[in-house]
Structures are given as C-alpha cells and as structure tokens.
Amino acid sequence: MRSRIAWCVMAVLLLSACKKMDDGLEGPAPIPFKNTDWRLYGTMPEFETWVDANSVKHEKQFAEANYTFVWMVQRYFADQIDPETKAKYRLKYARSVIHCELGRMAGVAVSMQNSEDKEIARHDVPAFMWEFTTPEKNSYGADFVRQICQIMAEKDAAAKE
C-alpha cells in the first residue's frame, strides 16, 4: 500500500515539475494573416514568392545570435502534393531564420494549405535542429538573404533613431 502511495506522490511531483518546465514557453509562431505587408519577391514558372515585410524581425530569445526571422509564401499555379499526407496544396508558407553576418539561412517552419486556405500539413523545426546553409553566390537564395538582411538593417537603424 505504501509503495502505491509513493508511486502516486512521485507521479504527481513529476507532472508538476513538467508543468513548471513548460511555463512561459510559447508554441510555434503562427502564420501572419493580420497586419501583413506581403510583397512580391519573384515569379518562377511554377509559383510566385511573396514575403511579409512586417515579419522581418529579431526575437528576444535569440538576441545574442542576432538572428533575423521572416515569413514567405509560395503561391503555386497548380496543385502540389505533400509527400507525407498525400494531400493537395496550393500555398506553402515558410518561416526562415537568417544569420545575416554569415549569410546563412535555415528553415524554421512550413505550412501547406489548399486552395481554400485550409492547412493540410505543418512542420516545425526546433531551434536545436536548425540546419543553416549558405546559398550559392549570385543565386535566388543569396539575393533573398541579402534583401531580407537589408530590410532588417533598415529596421534596426530606424529603431536606434
């Protein structure tokens, strides 16, 4: 009987400790649908890429690294198939983190939505699993990193004034 009580007390203590570890943590960043400033970044044969200029920002928990975060959306002209769910999507929202000083970028989140804007899949990457890559020189990716870092530099300069 005492061992059952001991196990119950231990279980309660462990569960309460878990709750305290989660206090203050936020879930994944939501896709910006309000207060956005979507700007056409470029058009490819299969899709258009739009960037939310308002989402270009730093986050407090990554202040030391001085990362820049940004949301973009690829609007496909034809249905695409998500390899995991096998569902069709037309919109692919992606959040990226950029280390401007090094010119490196990593994917943070991706959400695929159908033509009615209903989410069919979402994949978030925890910070400890971010895989930064350096885009090839003079590529679409390198230009993207340069432009986002320029927007962030302008926002930082304006905040100092």
Buried (B, 14 or more C-beta within 10 A) or exposed (E): EEEEEEEEEEEEEEEEEEEEEEEEEEEBBEBBEEEBEBBEBEEEEEBBBBBBBBBBEBEEEBEEEEBBBBBBBBBBEEEBEBEEEEBBBBBBBBBBBBBBEEBBBBBBBBBBBBEEEEBBBEBBBEEEEBEBEEBEEEEEBBEBBBBBBEBBEEBBEEEEE
